[in-house]
Amino acid sequence: MLRNGLEPWHLLIVAIMIIVLFGSKKLPEAARGLGKSMRILKSEAKAMKEDGTAQSTAAPAEPAVQGVQVAPGEPAAARGTAEGTPAH
């Protein structure tokens, strides 16, 4: 049955059925809507691609040094050294 797959006359029958079902008045509107959707998809994909390259080419930010907060009453050893790194 499906040895040859889709042949050109199969596609012609499908096209005729679509015209009969949807009518010739609605097909141009559907084509415009499809074209608009494809343009939007293409522009969004391009924007995502540009965002990805912009982030990868940007210089890496230096890591922020965060201070260690110690609750009042903790021993001095838990507060860390003068550089802000914890004492071991």
BAFI-3210 file (N, C-alpha, C; in Angstrom, 3 decimals, decimal comma, padded with zeros to 6 digits):
// residues 88
n [1|2|3|4|5|6|7|8|9|10|11|12|13|14|15|16|17|18|19|20|21|22|23|24|25|26|27|28|29|30|31|32|33|34|35|36|37|38|39|40|41|42|43|44|45|46|47|48|49|50|51|52|53|54|55|56|57|58|59|60|61|62|63|64|65|66|67|68|69|70|71|72|73|74|75|76|77|78|79|80|81|82|83|84|85|86|87|88]
n.u [000,813|001,721|004,113|005,434|005,232|004,373|003,157|003,253|000,558|-000,869|-000,369|-001,623|-004,299|-004,638|-004,254|-006,467|-008,535|-008,106|-008,660|-011,368|-012,440|-011,751|-012,271|-011,824|-011,671|-010,755|-008,207|-006,085|-005,999|-005,229|-002,713|-001,387|-001,429|000,129|002,561|003,175|003,478|005,710|007,658|007,795|008,675|011,170|012,493|012,548|014,102|016,504|017,065|017,432|019,687|021,553|021,618|022,779|025,357|026,269|026,450|028,380|030,659|031,175|033,247|034,165|032,628|034,100|034,226|032,013|032,930|031,829|030,852|031,230|028,674|028,296|026,668|025,906|027,918|029,269|032,359|035,576|037,119|035,321|034,613|036,490|039,377|041,239|041,038|038,530|037,991|037,034|038,457|040,453]
n.v [-001,191|001,391|001,573|003,347|005,756|009,222|010,551|012,902|013,257|012,613|014,771|016,761|016,020|016,389|019,173|020,075|019,180|020,770|023,314|022,989|022,460|024,732|026,921|029,421|032,035|032,194|031,120|032,964|034,656|032,846|032,159|034,625|034,934|032,723|033,430|035,759|034,705|033,077|035,034|036,352|034,260|033,778|036,247|036,271|034,000|034,852|037,021|035,681|034,208|036,265|037,353|035,249|035,147|037,658|037,504|035,525|036,665|038,827|040,288|038,311|038,868|040,058|038,064|038,784|039,883|038,623|039,490|037,839|037,141|037,135|035,935|037,837|037,237|035,028|033,179|034,777|033,470|032,459|034,625|035,194|036,186|039,287|039,741|038,947|036,315|033,153|031,837|028,934]
n.w [000,000|001,002|-000,373|-002,118|-000,879|-000,539|-003,500|-006,260|-007,154|-004,903|-003,204|-004,704|-004,480|-001,718|-001,581|-003,086|-001,429|000,836|-000,199|-000,804|001,746|003,365|001,775|-000,771|000,075|002,696|002,656|001,763|004,017|005,995|005,018|005,236|008,031|008,773|007,563|009,003|011,566|011,141|010,576|013,037|014,688|013,516|013,980|016,780|017,308|016,197|017,875|020,318|019,675|019,262|021,843|023,246|022,107|022,810|025,570|025,880|024,746|026,302|028,844|031,610|034,707|037,726|040,629|043,243|046,449|049,353|052,564|055,734|057,864|061,269|064,072|067,025|069,900|069,019|068,838|068,286|066,378|064,542|063,077|061,087|059,099|058,506|055,754|055,035|054,621|055,851|058,838|059,195]
ca.u [000,000|002,526|005,467|006,041|005,041|003,555|003,483|002,720|-000,891|-001,405|-000,312|-002,641|-005,589|-004,667|-004,441|-007,863|-009,382|-007,948|-009,406|-012,797|-012,836|-011,588|-012,761|-010,774|-011,620|-010,007|-006,831|-005,116|-005,886|-004,441|-001,332|-000,827|-001,206|001,265|003,757|003,453|003,986|007,063|008,542|007,970|009,516|012,515|013,105|012,797|015,244|017,691|017,338|017,982|021,033|022,385|021,778|023,713|026,716|026,657|026,826|029,596|031,793|031,406|034,285|033,557|032,630|034,871|033,309|031,786|033,400|030,755|031,291|030,653|027,931|028,348|025,729|026,560|028,212|030,087|033,775|036,298|037,636|034,265|034,446|037,384|040,559|041,046|040,710|037,139|037,849|036,891|039,662|040,338]
ca.v [000,000|002,606|001,290|004,500|006,956|010,266|010,908|014,243|013,320|012,600|016,157|017,493|015,689|017,056|020,604|020,277|018,998|021,948|024,409|022,709|022,569|026,065|027,929|030,254|033,338|032,121|030,673|034,069|035,100|031,833|032,275|035,833|034,626|031,812|034,214|036,650|033,865|032,653|036,195|036,566|033,169|033,997|037,379|035,870|033,088|035,672|037,787|034,765|033,859|037,432|037,458|034,212|035,520|038,852|037,090|034,723|037,495|039,831|039,925|037,750|039,775|039,588|037,579|039,723|039,410|038,750|039,432|036,784|037,693|036,256|036,354|038,334|036,227|033,967|033,371|035,585|032,602|032,256|035,850|035,151|037,040|040,666|039,761|038,579|034,881|032,468|031,198|027,478]
ca.w [000,000|001,119|-000,855|-002,774|-000,073|-001,167|-004,869|-006,556|-007,259|-003,538|-002,734|-005,435|-003,851|-000,413|-001,836|-003,497|-000,241|001,694|-000,830|-000,663|003,150|003,940|000,858|-001,352|000,744|003,955|002,439|001,833|005,414|006,700|004,547|005,866|009,440|008,850|007,243|010,131|012,656|010,789|010,741|014,476|015,174|012,998|014,677|018,164|017,303|015,934|019,095|021,319|019,243|019,526|023,295|023,656|021,714|023,559|026,916|025,868|024,369|027,334|029,807|032,817|035,847|038,870|041,663|044,345|047,751|050,319|053,956|056,544|058,979|062,425|065,104|068,230|070,894|068,429|069,131|067,312|065,324|063,563|062,302|059,948|059,132|058,049|054,327|054,851|054,412|057,128|059,393|059,261]
c.u [000,860|003,959|006,152|005,893|004,126|004,061|002,847|001,196|-001,559|-001,453|-001,362|-004,017|-005,712|-004,902|-005,878|-008,799|-009,294|-008,731|-010,897|-013,240|-012,804|-012,088|-011,640|-010,663|-010,758|-008,557|-005,820|-004,917|-005,021|-002,973|-000,658|-000,522|-000,010|002,572|004,165|004,035|005,419|008,056|008,821|008,895|010,968|013,212|013,414|013,997|016,543|018,070|017,941|019,416|021,990|022,626|022,797|025,138|027,177|027,108|028,143|030,819|032,093|032,471|033,627|033,691|033,454|033,903|033,212|032,252|032,286|031,322|030,591|029,948|027,913|027,390|026,486|026,763|029,018|031,546|034,470|036,819|036,593|034,105|035,391|038,550|040,247|040,666|039,249|036,945|037,780|038,214|039,433|041,194]
c.v [001,259|002,370|002,527|005,786|007,951|010,559|012,257|014,299|013,217|014,027|017,023|017,245|016,386|018,550|020,906|020,144|020,211|023,124|024,212|022,926|024,013|027,176|028,842|031,607|033,304|031,705|031,824|034,596|034,121|031,916|033,507|035,588|033,704|032,550|035,131|035,868|033,422|033,807|036,452|035,506|033,374|035,140|037,037|034,923|033,855|036,473|036,894|034,393|035,019|037,606|036,447|034,566|036,742|038,471|036,325|035,562|038,562|039,330|039,372|038,727|039,171|039,132|038,590|039,087|039,666|038,615|038,316|037,431|036,667|036,814|036,881|037,214|035,073|034,214|034,137|034,740|032,387|033,473|035,907|036,119|038,414|040,734|039,381|037,103|034,202|031,816|029,702|026,934]
c.w [000,000|000,652|-001,388|-001,967|-000,771|-002,574|-005,159|-006,637|-005,893|-002,989|-003,428|-004,829|-002,493|-000,597|-002,228|-002,302|000,689|001,115|-000,658|000,782|003,664|003,033|000,391|-000,666|002,004|003,777|002,435|003,253|006,218|006,295|005,148|007,339|009,643|008,571|008,377|011,307|012,386|010,945|012,211|015,055|014,755|013,740|016,134|018,255|017,077|017,179|020,177|020,972|019,531|021,025|023,794|023,292|022,471|024,968|026,909|025,498|025,402|028,305|031,062|033,980|036,978|039,953|042,799|045,649|048,743|051,716|054,696|057,717|060,106|063,462|066,315|069,247|070,338|068,777|067,995|066,161|064,223|062,672|061,117|060,119|058,596|056,583|054,067|054,551|055,749|057,567|059,492|060,347]
res [m|l|r|n|g|l|e|p|w|h|l|l|i|v|a|i|m|i|i|v|l|f|g|s|k|k|l|p|e|a|a|r|g|l|g|k|s|m|r|i|l|k|s|e|a|k|a|m|k|e|d|g|t|a|q|s|t|a|a|p|a|e|p|a|v|q|g|v|q|v|a|p|g|e|p|a|a|a|r|g|t|a|e|g|t|p|a|h]
***
